[in-house]
Amino acid sequence: MAKIKTRFFCQSCGQESARWYGKCPGCGEWNTLVEEVVERAAGKRSTLVASATPLTEIQIQEEERVNTGNLELNRVLGGGIVPGSFVLLGGEPGIGKSTLLLQIAGMLAKTRDVLYVSGEESEKQIKIRAERLGIKEARLNILAETRLEVARDVAASLQPTLMIIDSIQTMVLDELQSAAGSVSQVREGAAFLMRFAKEEEIPVFIVGHVTKEGAIAGPRVLEHIVDTVLYFEGDRHHVYRLLRAVKNRFGSTNEIGVFEMRGDGLAEVANPSQVFLGENSSGAPGSSVAVVMEGSRPILVELQALVTPTTYGPPRRTATGIDYNRVLMLLAVLDKKVGFHLGTQDVFINIAGGMRIEEPAVDLACIAAIASSMRDIPLKRYALIGEVGLTGEVRGVSQIDSRVKEAMKLGFAGCIIPQINASALQAAAGFEIIPVRTVEEAVRVMFE
């Protein structure tokens, strides 16, 4: 009887080890190594001879992308689905991953064959969800299966325009003895699907579960194998969802798609600025509006600040949707350069609408919201654009023209921008451009 071969795999990073360790040698996490059964055929080293091709002799042609029928998804993917691409979609449970993919499958199935492979739901369950979404296309083929070899054979015979795997953590390869969702099954299953996608020129979308920390469950190599990694962001308690590309071999990684969750599925949001401004309380102290760039798209977001006297112990600083350390830096600049004594004040910062902003061009709006709440005076209806440095200077930002045009389109009276960006703008009738050099000058302008 052949001896069963086992290896120990880290459930966090996928590190393989011949023996158990309390601490993973790869990522340093404790108690994450789990023993799994592996089957590997001992074959001889290949004697095939391959030849390299000179770069000048390689012929390329522009691949025609497949239109998904969804403008927001097309934007995030870089213009549509590339034939033979391998895409991973991750997000928290219940955020809308399966709903979005089923809607895309329904749109494409109006004119093309699509294969939807589900290892989590039965065919009847998918049928019920499809009827709720209004999908009744006959060319949408449903396969309730967990064996990847079976899914591959069905796809090879059907030759669909798109193949969807929901989810990779439920799929298994018969040649591996480990359980579904284990590191070896996820890693080898993804490699198996990647080879199939490239050989057959069939785009494959896979759904990936996430850990409690928000990362894709399974080994990190899963994200390296795929061509594109998409994350669904947002709160299940909010109706809006953000689809962000964190890796994309065929397009930009800065684009986002905005969707609204409704009873009949996810709907595209054509004007995200109006969504994130929401019921903009511009007449209330502590509210300001920033213009940020997400890829090539300018978006207006509302920042809300609340400054109150500290009652117990040291002052609290809370930031939601913006980097906490960045807020601490801005508070120090306000204290040092403007004379706002915030050492006895609790400060709370929030980005309205559930969006998270990492761009430094939001700094000036953050300072404006804090100053407005501190003085209990509402700001003028101006949009604010600018990065703030440690010495109190307002630094320039990119794509200033697109940002200002977005503020004009939504009816703002003017913009406060960095002085260095002023020369790149053309004056517009009825719209005021106020360039500032320092935070002190900006605060003075805001309350004139």
C-alpha positions in Angstrom: 0.0 0.0 0.0 1.4 3.4 -1.0 2.3 5.7 1.8 0.1 8.7 2.1 2.0 11.9 1.5 1.1 14.9 3.7 2.4 18.5 4.0 1.7 21.3 6.4 0.2 24.5 4.8 -0.2 27.9 6.4 -3.9 29.0 6.2 -2.9 32.6 6.1 -0.1 32.8 3.5 0.0 29.3 1.9 3.6 28.5 3.1 4.3 24.8 2.6 6.4 22.9 5.2 7.4 19.3 5.7 6.8 19.5 9.4 4.5 21.4 11.9 5.7 24.7 13.4 3.9 26.8 16.0 4.9 29.9 14.1 4.6 30.1 10.3 8.1 30.6 8.7 6.5 32.7 6.0 4.2 35.2 7.5 5.0 34.8 11.2 1.4 34.0 12.3 0.9 31.5 15.1 -1.0 28.2 14.9 -1.9 28.5 11.2 -0.1 25.4 9.9 -2.6 22.6 9.0 -1.7 19.2 7.8 -3.1 18.2 4.4 -2.9 15.2 2.2 -1.2 15.7 -1.1 -0.8 13.4 -4.1 2.0 14.3 -6.5 3.1 12.0 -9.3 6.9 11.5 -9.4 7.6 12.1 -13.0 10.9 12.4 -14.9 12.3 15.7 -15.8 11.0 16.9 -19.1 13.3 16.6 -22.1 11.3 18.9 -24.4 13.3 21.5 -26.2 11.8 25.0 -26.3 13.0 28.0 -28.3 12.7 31.7 -27.4 11.3 34.2 -29.9 13.0 37.6 -30.5 11.0 40.5 -29.4 11.0 42.1 -32.9 9.4 39.0 -34.4 6.4 38.8 -32.0 3.2 39.9 -33.7 0.5 41.5 -31.6 -3.0 42.7 -32.3 -5.5 44.6 -30.2 -7.9 42.1 -28.5 -11.6 43.0 -28.9 -13.1 43.2 -25.5 -16.5 41.8 -24.6 -19.0 44.5 -23.5 -20.6 43.3 -20.3 -23.6 45.6 -20.8 -22.7 47.3 -17.5 -20.9 50.7 -17.9 -19.5 50.7 -14.3 -18.0 47.2 -14.6 -16.6 48.0 -18.0 -14.9 51.0 -16.5 -13.3 49.0 -13.7 -12.1 46.3 -16.0 -10.6 48.8 -18.4 -13.2 48.7 -21.2 -14.7 45.3 -21.0 -13.8 41.6 -20.6 -10.6 40.5 -22.3 -10.9 37.0 -23.9 -8.9 34.4 -21.9 -8.7 36.7 -18.8 -8.9 35.3 -15.3 -10.7 37.6 -12.8 -11.1 37.2 -9.1 -14.0 39.0 -7.3 -13.8 39.3 -3.5 -15.9 40.9 -0.9 -17.8 40.4 2.4 -20.7 37.9 2.6 -23.9 39.4 1.4 -22.4 42.4 -0.3 -23.6 41.4 -3.8 -20.8 39.4 -5.5 -23.1 36.6 -6.8 -25.8 39.1 -7.6 -23.5 41.2 -9.8 -22.1 38.2 -11.7 -25.5 36.7 -12.3 -26.7 40.0 -13.7 -23.7 40.2 -16.0 -24.3 36.6 -17.0 -27.9 37.5 -17.8 -26.9 40.5 -20.0 -24.4 38.5 -22.0 -26.7 35.5 -22.3 -29.1 37.6 -24.5 -26.8 37.0 -27.4 -24.1 34.6 -26.3 -23.7 31.3 -24.3 -22.7 31.8 -20.6 -21.8 29.1 -18.1 -22.5 29.7 -14.4 -20.9 27.1 -12.1 -22.1 27.1 -8.5 -20.7 25.0 -5.7 -22.8 26.8 -3.0 -26.3 26.9 -4.4 -28.5 24.4 -6.2 -30.0 25.0 -9.7 -33.4 25.8 -8.2 -31.9 28.4 -5.8 -30.1 30.1 -8.6 -33.4 30.0 -10.7 -35.3 31.8 -7.8 -32.6 34.5 -7.6 -32.6 34.9 -11.4 -36.4 35.4 -11.4 -36.0 38.1 -8.7 -33.5 39.8 -10.9 -35.7 39.5 -14.0 -33.3 37.1 -15.8 -35.0 34.6 -18.1 -32.4 34.0 -20.9 -32.2 30.4 -22.3 -28.5 30.8 -23.2 -27.5 31.1 -19.5 -26.4 27.6 -18.5 -26.4 26.7 -14.8 -24.2 23.9 -13.5 -24.4 23.0 -9.8 -21.0 21.2 -9.4 -18.0 21.2 -7.2 -15.6 19.1 -9.3 -13.4 21.3 -11.5 -12.7 18.5 -14.0 -16.5 18.3 -14.7 -16.8 22.0 -15.0 -13.9 22.1 -17.4 -15.4 19.4 -19.6 -18.8 21.1 -19.8 -17.2 24.5 -20.6 -14.9 22.9 -23.3 -18.0 21.4 -25.0 -20.2 24.5 -24.6 -17.4 27.1 -25.5 -19.2 29.9 -23.6 -18.3 33.6 -23.9 -18.0 33.7 -20.1 -17.5 31.1 -17.4 -18.3 32.0 -13.7 -17.1 29.9 -10.7 -19.0 30.7 -7.5 -16.9 30.2 -5.4 -13.3 28.9 -5.7 -13.4 27.9 -2.0 -16.1 25.2 -2.8 -14.3 23.7 -5.8 -12.1 20.5 -5.6 -9.7 18.6 -7.9 -10.1 14.9 -7.7 -6.4 14.3 -7.8 -6.0 16.1 -4.4 -7.1 14.4 -1.2 -7.5 17.6 0.8 -10.9 19.1 1.6 -12.5 21.9 -0.3 -11.3 25.4 0.8 -7.9 24.1 1.9 -4.8 25.9 0.8 -3.7 23.2 -1.7 -7.2 22.9 -3.2 -7.6 26.7 -3.7 -4.1 27.1 -5.1 -4.2 24.2 -7.5 -7.8 24.9 -8.5 -6.9 28.4 -9.4 -3.9 27.3 -11.5 -6.1 24.6 -13.2 -8.7 27.3 -14.2 -6.0 29.7 -15.3 -4.6 27.2 -17.7 -8.0 26.4 -19.0 -8.8 30.1 -19.6 -5.6 30.7 -21.5 -5.8 27.6 -23.6 -9.4 28.0 -24.6 -9.5 31.8 -24.7 -12.6 31.7 -22.4 -12.7 34.5 -19.7 -13.2 33.0 -16.3 -14.6 34.9 -13.3 -14.2 33.4 -9.8 -15.7 34.5 -6.5 -13.4 34.5 -3.5 -14.4 34.6 0.1 -12.7 37.0 2.5 -11.3 36.7 5.9 -12.4 38.7 9.0 -9.5 41.1 8.1 -11.0 41.7 4.7 -8.4 39.9 2.6 -9.1 37.1 0.1 -9.3 33.8 2.0 -6.7 31.2 1.0 -3.0 31.6 -0.1 -1.7 34.9 -1.3 -0.6 33.2 -4.5 -4.3 33.2 -5.5 -4.1 36.9 -6.1 -0.8 36.5 -8.0 -2.2 33.9 -10.4 -5.2 35.9 -11.6 -5.1 38.7 -14.1 -7.5 41.0 -12.3 -8.5 41.3 -8.6 -11.8 43.2 -7.9 -13.0 44.0 -4.4 -16.5 44.9 -3.5 -16.5 47.6 -0.8 -19.2 49.1 1.3 -21.4 48.3 4.3 -24.3 45.9 4.0 -26.3 48.5 6.0 -25.8 51.1 3.2 -27.4 50.8 -0.2 -24.3 51.8 -2.2 -21.4 49.5 -3.1 -18.0 50.3 -4.6 -16.3 47.9 -7.0 -12.5 48.6 -7.0 -9.7 47.0 -9.0 -6.7 46.4 -6.9 -4.9 44.6 -9.6 -5.5 44.7 -13.4 -3.2 43.6 -16.1 -5.5 45.0 -18.8 -6.3 48.4 -17.3 -6.0 51.0 -14.5 -6.0 50.0 -10.9 -7.4 53.3 -9.8 -10.9 53.1 -11.3 -14.0 52.4 -9.2 -17.6 51.4 -10.1 -20.5 52.6 -8.0 -23.6 50.5 -7.6 -26.9 50.9 -5.7 -28.4 47.8 -4.1 -32.1 47.5 -4.9 -34.8 44.9 -4.7 -34.2 43.8 -8.3 -30.4 43.7 -8.0 -27.5 46.1 -8.4 -28.1 49.3 -10.4 -25.4 51.5 -11.9 -24.9 55.0 -10.4 -24.2 57.4 -13.3 -23.3 60.4 -11.1 -21.5 59.2 -7.9 -20.9 62.8 -6.8 -24.6 63.4 -6.1 -24.6 60.1 -4.2 -21.7 60.8 -1.9 -22.8 64.4 -1.3 -26.2 63.0 -0.4 -28.2 65.4 1.8 -25.2 67.7 2.0 -25.6 69.8 5.2 -23.7 72.7 3.8 -25.5 75.2 6.1 -24.4 73.4 9.2 -21.0 73.9 11.0 -18.5 71.1 10.5 -19.4 70.2 6.9 -17.1 70.6 3.9 -16.9 69.2 0.4 -13.7 67.8 -1.3 -13.1 66.8 -4.9 -11.2 63.6 -5.1 -10.0 61.6 -8.2 -10.8 57.9 -8.5 -8.9 56.9 -11.6 -10.1 59.2 -14.3 -13.3 60.1 -12.5 -13.7 63.2 -10.3 -16.0 62.7 -7.3 -17.3 65.1 -4.7 -17.5 63.8 -1.2 -18.8 65.4 2.0 -16.5 65.5 5.1 -18.2 65.9 8.5 -16.3 66.9 11.6 -17.5 67.3 15.2 -15.3 69.0 17.8 -16.4 68.9 21.4 -14.8 69.6 24.8 -13.2 66.5 26.3 -15.1 65.3 29.3 -13.1 62.3 30.5 -9.4 61.6 30.3 -7.3 62.3 27.2 -9.0 63.7 24.1 -10.4 61.2 21.6 -9.7 61.2 17.9 -11.9 59.1 15.7 -11.7 58.9 11.9 -14.1 57.0 9.6 -13.3 56.7 5.9 -10.0 58.6 6.1 -6.6 57.6 7.4 -6.4 58.0 11.2 -2.7 59.0 11.2 -3.4 61.6 8.5 -6.0 63.2 10.7 -3.6 63.4 13.6 -1.1 65.2 11.3 -3.7 67.7 10.2 -4.7 68.4 13.8 -1.1 69.1 14.7 -0.8 71.5 11.7 -3.9 73.3 12.9 -2.6 73.6 16.4 0.9 74.8 15.4 0.2 77.0 12.3 -3.3 78.4 12.9 -3.5 78.5 16.7 -6.4 76.1 17.2 -5.8 74.5 20.6 -7.3 71.1 20.2 -5.5 69.4 23.2 -8.7 69.6 25.2 -11.1 68.8 22.4 -12.5 65.4 21.1 -12.4 65.3 17.3 -14.6 63.0 15.2 -14.1 62.9 11.3 -16.4 61.0 8.9 -16.7 60.6 5.2 -20.5 60.7 4.4 -21.8 57.8 2.3 -19.5 55.1 3.5 -16.7 55.9 1.1 -13.0 55.5 2.0 -10.6 58.2 0.7 -6.8 57.7 0.6 -6.0 60.6 -1.7 -4.1 63.5 0.1 -6.1 66.1 -1.9 -8.8 65.7 0.8 -6.5 67.4 3.4 -7.8 70.9 2.9 -11.4 69.9 3.2 -10.7 68.0 6.4 -9.0 71.0 7.9 -12.0 73.2 6.8 -14.5 70.8 8.5 -12.6 70.8 11.7 -12.2 74.6 11.8 -15.9 75.0 11.0 -16.9 72.8 13.9 -14.4 74.3 16.2 -15.7 77.9 15.6 -19.3 76.7 15.1 -19.6 78.7 11.9 -20.8 77.1 8.6 -18.6 77.3 5.5 -19.4 79.0 2.2 -20.6 76.7 -0.6 -17.1 76.2 -1.9 -15.4 72.9 -2.9 -11.9 72.5 -1.4 -9.0 70.9 -3.2 -5.4 70.6 -1.8 -2.8 68.6 0.0 -1.4 70.0 3.3 2.2 69.7 4.2 3.8 69.5 7.7 5.0 73.1 7.4 1.5 74.3 6.8 1.8 74.9 3.0 -1.1 73.9 0.6 0.5 71.7 -2.0 -0.6 71.2 -5.6 -2.6 68.2 -6.9 -3.1 66.5 -10.2 -5.9 66.9 -12.7 -7.1 70.2 -11.2 -9.1 71.1 -14.3 -11.3 67.9 -14.1 -11.9 68.5 -10.4 -13.0 72.1 -10.8 -15.3 71.3 -13.7 -17.1 68.7 -11.5 -17.6 71.3 -8.8 -19.0 73.7 -11.4 -21.4 71.0 -12.7 -22.9 70.4 -9.3 -23.6 74.1 -8.7 -20.9 75.2 -6.3 -20.1 78.9 -6.0 -16.4 78.4 -6.3 -13.3 76.4 -5.4 -10.4 76.9 -3.0 -7.3 75.4 -4.6 -3.5 75.5 -4.2 -1.8 78.5 -5.6 0.5 76.4 -7.7 -2.5 75.0 -9.6 -4.1 78.4 -10.4 -2.2 79.0 -13.6 -3.5 75.8 -15.1 -7.1 76.9 -14.9 -9.2 79.2 -17.2 -11.6 81.6 -15.5 -15.3 80.7 -15.8 -18.2 83.2 -15.6 -20.0 83.1 -12.2 -17.5 80.6 -10.7 -14.9 81.9 -8.2 -11.4 80.4 -8.0 -9.5 81.2 -4.8 -5.9 80.2 -4.7 -4.2 79.8 -1.3 -0.6 79.1 -0.3 -0.9 78.2 3.4 -3.4 76.6 5.8 -3.6 79.9 7.7 -4.5 81.8 4.5 -7.1 79.1 3.6 -8.8 79.2 7.0 -9.0 83.0 6.8 -10.6 82.8 3.4 -13.1 80.2 4.5 -14.6 82.5 7.1 -14.5 85.9 5.4 
